[in-house]
Amino acid sequence: MPLNIVRDADGLPRIILTEPTGSSAEVLLYGGQVVSWKNERREELLFMSSKASWKPPKAIRGGIPVCFPQFGNLGSLEQHGFARNRMWSLDSDPSPLPPANNQSSVDLVLKSTEEDLKIWPRSFELRLRVTLSAGKLTLIPRVRNTDHKAFSFMFALCNYLSVSDISEVRVEGLETLDYFDNLINRERFTEQADAITFDGEFERVYLSTPTKIAIIDHEKKRTFELWKDGMPDAVVWNPWDKKAKALPDLGDEDYQSMLCVDSAAIETPIILKPFEEWKGRQEISTVSSSYCSGQLDPRRVLYGFH
């Protein structure tokens, strides 16, 4: 079946993914960025800034931006690298993955251009498969080294999650882990809290994180479960009020209804030899219940995540 591609008001082509239970997702060719994910009740699950810029070459604040080949300002490139403000293409040959020939999946590819090689002289192919299923959104990123020398890179999927009220949210699964606190010169600490809660600006890179993290929204009685593979770090970010006012593409009150929890490879960059390929995987699913400590649910302990 042909993909459902529409052009939005800004002229950016977007792919609309649908599946039988009625949920949907929207993916832009610009940045290879997921900008919407709605459940079967048409509730938006991803946050999008009320002041987001939809004009290239600016990055779009919200949804799931792809950070490659650099995270943040940890390198000489622009913030978060250049993949999120390039025009990607539909990928007709996602090999070795089987072709996705349905309306709930799309394959995108970004290949290095002459312009990219000037600022980052490494030849690459970056692929992303986005798949929608009932209650779940799966992203499979892959990077192939098409150069004649090895290179290393950082990678992150920045998940802007929509929450009812940030002060009512808690994150489980990162207890006792080491993290870099970006608000204190990237100093390294160990998490002491039983669960992470929010009462001010927060920007930490958690290291060697488990495959599953739960983001529990008490007010909505909804839990996001983030399951990831190949991306050992997790970034947790909320700008809070002062930083929100300072960011031109974020509404002053937007911080109250968003939380970023990113799947990432930052502390130890990924190294690829010529013609090698790296593959990551991320699944976000929603569970309707404000209580979702997977470790304590005997069914999940017995039968695992899937």
N, C-alpha and C positions, 0 to 999 in steps of 0.2 A: 504494500500500500504506500502511496506517495506521502512524503512528510507534509505536514500542515505548516507552511511558511507564510507569515504575514509581515507587512512592513508597518511599523508603528508610526505615530505622528512625527517622530524625528527622522523617519526614513531608515531606521536601523532594522534590518531583517531579523525576525524572531521566529523560532520554531516552537509550536504549541504541541506539547505531549499530552496525551490523554490515555486513560485506562478504564476498563469496564465498570469499576465501582463509582466513577464520577470525579476522581481527583485529577488534577492537571498540573503541569509545570511549563514554564516558558524559559527558553534559552536563547540568548543573543549570539549572533556570529561575532559581534564586537566583544572581544575579551573572552569568548567562549564561556560567557557568564550566565549562570542560572539567575533569573531575576524574579521568579515567582514560583511558589509551590503551594497549591491549595488542596485541602482535604476534600473528602466526598461531600462535606457540608458547605463547600466553597469558602471556608475560612482560610485566610492567608497565613502561612506558617513561617515565612521568611520576612525579615524586616527590610523595608526600603526607606531610605531617608526622604523626608518631606521636601528636602532641598537638593536632592540628587541631581547631578549634572548629566544630561543624556547627550552631550555634544562632544564627540571625539575631538582632540585626543585625551580629554579628561577621563579619569577612572570613575566608574559608577559606584556610589556608596550604598551598598545593600546587596541582598541576594547572596550569591556565593562567588566572589572574585577568586581568580586563580593567580597565585603569586609565584612567579618564575622569572629568572633563575636566582632571584635574591629575595630575602624576606626583610621587610622594613628598610632600615638604612644600613644594614650589615653588609656593606660592599660599596662599590663605586658607581653603581647604576642608580636610576631613579627609584624612589620609594616603592618597595614591593616588586621591582623588576618591570619588564615591559610587556609580558604576555597579556595583562589585563587591559591594555589599551591598544591592542593590534586587532585587525580584522581577521578572524579565523575562517576556515573553509569547511564545507561538508566533506567528510572523509569517506571516499568510496571503497577504500581498501583497509579496513581496520585489522587486518591479519596480524597476529594469529587468532584474534577474537573472531568468532563467526559473524557474518554481516547481520546487522539488526534490521529486519525488514518488517517492522510493525510501527504503529503510531505512538508507542509508549517508550521509544528509545531513539537516541540520535548519536552519531559519531562525528566528532569535530577534529580538525587537525590544524596546527600552526607550524609552518616550516620557516627556518631562519631565512631572512632576506638579506640583500646587500647592506641595507640600512642597519639591520640588527648586527651583522658581522662587524660593522665599524665600531659599535660600542661594546660588543661582547663577541670576540672573534672565535666562535665555536659553532660548528654546523650541527643543527639538531632537528628533530621532529618531535613535537609535543602533541599528544593525542588525548582526547577526553571522550569517554562514553558516559552519557547521562541516561539513566533508565528509571522510569516511573512504574511503581507497582502499588497495590493496595496498601496504604499506610506507610509507604517507604519510598525514599529517593536514594538512588545509588549512583555514585560517581567513580569511574575508573580512569585515573590519569596514567599516562605512560610517556616516558621520555626516551628517545632513541638517539644515540650518538652516531651521527652520520659524518663525523670528522675523521681525520687520520691520526688524531692524538686524543689521549684521555682528557676528560674534563670533569669538574665537580660543580654542583649546583645545590641551592636550597629550594624548597618547594612548600607551598601551603595552599589549602583550600580554606578560605575565610568564611565561616558560616555565620551570617548575620541572622540570628534566630529572633522571631517575634515573641515577646513575652508581655504579660498583662501589666506587671509592675516590677521593675528590677529589684526593689527592696523586698519582694515576696518570693524571690527565686533562690534556689540553692543548687549547687553542683556537687555531685557525688562521684567518687572514683579517683580523685586526685589526692586523697589524704595520704600523709606521710611522705609524699614525693618531694624531691628537690625541684626548685624553680629559680629562674632569673627574674628579679623584680625590675622591670624597665623604668619604674618611677624612682628607683634608688640606684641609678648608674649600672643597671644589669647585675647588681650584687646577687650572690647565690644564697638561698635560704632553704630550709626544709619546712614544708607545710605542717602546721600544728593542729589546725582545725579539723573537726570530724567531717564537716562539709563546708564548702565555700559559700558565703553569703556576701551581700553587697550593701555598703553604706557610704561609698565614696569612689573616687577614680580607681581603676583597677587595670593593671596591664602586666601579666606574668606569662612566662614561657615555662610550662611544666615539662620535666624531662623524663624519658623512659616511662611513658604513661601506659596504662593498661589498654587493651583493645576496646574496652567499652567505658563510656562516660555517660552519666545520666544528668539531664538538666531539668529540674523539677519546678514547675510553675504552679504554686499552691492555688493562686486565685483562679486560674483557668482549669484547675484539676487536670492538667495535661503534662506529660513528661516526654521530652525528646530523649531518645537513646541514640548516642553517636557511637558507631562501631567503625574502627579504622584498622588498616593494615598497611605496613610499609612506610608509615608516617609516625615515628615514635614520640614526637613532641606534641603538646597541646597548648595553644595560646588562648588565654581567657582575657577578654578586654571589654571594659565599659568606660566611656570617657567622663561620665558624670557631668554636672552642670557647667562648671567653668570651661572645661575643654570643649564641651558641646558648643558653647557660645563662640569659642575661638575658631571652630572648624567651619569654613564658609559653606560647605555642602552638607551640613547637618543642622536640622532644626533645633532650636534652643531646648525644647522639651523632649526631643526624640530619644535621648539617652534612657528615659524611663521605660520605654517599650522595646528595648533591644538588648541583646547580649551576644557578643562574638565568642564562639568556641571553635577554634581552628584545628584542623588536622595538619600536622606540619613535620618537616624534616629540616631542623634549623641548627641544633647544636653540633651534629655531625653531618656535614654536607654529603650528598650522594655522589659517588665517583663512578663514572662509566668509561670503560675502554671503548675503542672504536667498534661500532656496530653492536654494542651491548644495549639492552633495553631495561629500564627500570619500570616497575609497575606498582602502583598504589591502589587502594580501594577504600571507599568510605560509604557507609550506609547511615542515613538518618531515618529513624522511624518514630512514630508517635504512639504513645500509650495513654488512654484516657484514665487517669488516676493520678492523684497528687502523690501517691506513695509508690515508689518504684525502685527500691533498692534491690537490683537484680540478684545480688548475693543472698538476699533473705527470702527470695521467692522460690520455694522448693521445686516448682515446675521448671523454672529457668535453670536452676542448678542441675537438675536431672537431664534436661534436654538441650541445654546450651542456648546460644543466642538465636539460632535459626528456628 
